[in-house]
Amino acid sequence: MTGKPDVQVVSGKSVQSGVNALAREGYRLQLIREDIAVMVRKRGIATPTSYCWWSGISNSEEEWSQLQTQDAIYRMTSPDSEKGAERALVFEQPFVPQAKRSAVKASTWQAVRAKNGSPAMIGASEAG
Protein backbone atom coordinates (compact mmCIF):
# COMPACT_ATOMS: atom_id res chain seq x y z
CA MET A 1 0.00 0.00 0.00
CA THR A 2 1.15 3.51 -0.67
CA GLY A 3 0.21 6.81 0.85
CA LYS A 4 1.04 8.85 3.85
CA PRO A 5 1.24 7.05 7.19
CA ASP A 6 -1.14 7.82 10.05
CA VAL A 7 0.59 9.85 12.76
CA GLN A 8 -0.66 10.24 16.32
CA VAL A 9 0.80 12.25 19.20
CA VAL A 10 0.38 11.10 22.79
CA SER A 11 0.93 13.65 25.53
CA GLY A 12 0.21 14.12 29.19
CA LYS A 13 1.09 12.36 32.40
CA SER A 14 0.23 8.82 31.23
CA VAL A 15 2.24 8.70 28.00
CA GLN A 16 3.13 5.02 28.48
CA SER A 17 -0.54 4.03 28.70
CA GLY A 18 -1.38 6.07 25.60
CA VAL A 19 1.54 4.57 23.69
CA ASN A 20 0.35 1.05 24.47
CA ALA A 21 -3.26 1.85 23.57
CA LEU A 22 -2.17 3.00 20.10
CA ALA A 23 0.33 0.13 19.78
CA ARG A 24 -2.58 -2.33 20.11
CA GLU A 25 -4.06 -0.58 17.04
CA GLY A 26 -0.86 -1.13 15.03
CA TYR A 27 0.97 2.14 15.69
CA ARG A 28 4.74 2.04 16.25
CA LEU A 29 6.70 4.31 18.55
CA GLN A 30 8.93 6.69 16.61
CA LEU A 31 10.02 9.20 19.24
CA ILE A 32 9.44 9.67 22.93
CA ARG A 33 10.40 12.40 25.36
CA GLU A 34 9.26 13.01 28.93
CA ASP A 35 5.55 13.76 28.40
CA ILE A 36 5.11 13.31 24.65
CA ALA A 37 5.40 10.49 22.11
CA VAL A 38 5.00 10.28 18.34
CA MET A 39 3.37 7.12 16.97
CA VAL A 40 3.19 6.12 13.27
CA ARG A 41 1.14 3.46 11.48
CA LYS A 42 1.60 2.57 7.83
CA ARG A 43 -1.67 2.49 5.95
CA GLY A 44 -3.07 -1.00 5.62
CA ILE A 45 -0.84 -2.44 8.35
CA ALA A 46 -2.28 -2.81 11.82
CA THR A 47 -0.33 -5.58 13.58
CA PRO A 48 -0.78 -5.04 17.32
CA THR A 49 2.24 -4.71 19.60
CA SER A 50 3.05 -3.34 23.04
CA TYR A 51 5.89 -1.48 24.71
CA CYS A 52 7.54 -1.84 28.08
CA TRP A 53 10.02 0.37 29.89
CA TRP A 54 12.89 -0.99 31.99
CA SER A 55 14.97 1.37 34.09
CA GLY A 56 17.07 -1.02 36.14
CA ILE A 57 16.56 1.27 39.10
CA SER A 58 12.89 0.66 39.79
CA ASN A 59 12.63 -2.70 38.00
CA SER A 60 13.82 -5.96 39.55
CA GLU A 61 16.09 -8.66 38.15
CA GLU A 62 13.00 -10.90 38.01
CA GLU A 63 11.26 -8.39 35.71
CA TRP A 64 14.43 -8.31 33.57
CA SER A 65 14.32 -12.12 33.27
CA GLN A 66 10.63 -12.01 32.26
CA LEU A 67 11.38 -9.39 29.61
CA GLN A 68 14.00 -11.70 28.07
CA THR A 69 11.48 -14.50 27.59
CA GLN A 70 8.78 -12.35 25.97
CA ASP A 71 10.36 -11.81 22.55
CA ALA A 72 11.02 -8.15 23.40
CA ILE A 73 13.10 -6.07 20.98
CA TYR A 74 15.11 -3.09 22.22
CA ARG A 75 13.97 0.08 20.39
CA MET A 76 15.29 3.19 22.17
CA THR A 77 16.04 4.93 25.43
CA SER A 78 13.55 7.27 26.99
CA PRO A 79 13.31 9.70 29.86
CA ASP A 80 11.28 7.76 32.41
CA SER A 81 9.38 10.43 34.30
CA GLU A 82 6.66 7.96 35.43
CA LYS A 83 9.14 5.86 37.41
CA GLY A 84 11.47 8.67 38.48
CA ALA A 85 14.55 7.34 36.69
CA GLU A 86 16.80 9.40 34.46
CA ARG A 87 16.59 6.96 31.56
CA ALA A 88 14.70 3.80 30.68
CA LEU A 89 15.19 1.23 27.95
CA VAL A 90 12.11 0.89 25.73
CA PHE A 91 11.30 -2.55 24.36
CA GLU A 92 8.71 -3.53 21.75
CA GLN A 93 7.07 -6.91 22.11
CA PRO A 94 4.37 -8.75 20.20
CA PHE A 95 0.92 -8.20 21.61
CA VAL A 96 0.03 -11.74 22.57
CA PRO A 97 -2.31 -12.71 25.41
CA GLN A 98 -0.24 -13.77 28.44
CA ALA A 99 -1.54 -17.36 28.22
CA LYS A 100 -0.13 -17.74 24.70
CA ARG A 101 3.37 -16.32 25.34
CA SER A 102 6.21 -18.60 24.37
CA ALA A 103 8.60 -19.82 27.05
CA VAL A 104 11.34 -20.36 24.46
CA LYS A 105 14.42 -18.27 25.14
CA ALA A 106 16.33 -17.24 22.00
CA SER A 107 18.96 -14.96 23.51
CA THR A 108 20.22 -13.56 26.77
CA TRP A 109 20.64 -9.84 27.38
CA GLN A 110 22.94 -8.18 29.80
CA ALA A 111 22.33 -4.67 31.08
CA VAL A 112 25.41 -2.48 31.10
CA ARG A 113 25.23 0.53 33.39
CA ALA A 114 26.83 3.92 32.92
CA LYS A 115 28.93 5.36 35.75
CA ASN A 116 25.89 7.29 37.01
CA GLY A 117 23.95 4.01 37.39
CA SER A 118 21.51 4.48 34.50
CA PRO A 119 21.16 1.81 31.78
CA ALA A 120 23.59 2.49 28.98
CA MET A 121 23.66 -0.45 26.61
CA ILE A 122 22.33 -3.93 25.96
CA GLY A 123 24.45 -6.85 24.83
CA ALA A 124 22.86 -9.95 23.33
CA SER A 125 24.31 -13.44 23.27
CA GLU A 126 22.93 -16.68 21.93
CA ALA A 127 21.41 -19.04 24.46
CA GLY A 128 23.12 -22.39 24.49
Secondary structure, DSSP 4 states (H G I P E B T S, - for coil): --SPPEEEEEESTTHHHHHHHHHTTT-EEEEEETTEEEEEE-TT----EEEEEE-SSSS-HHHHHHHHHTT-EEEEEEEETTTTEEEEEEEEEE---GGG------EEEEEEE-TTSSEEEEEEEE--
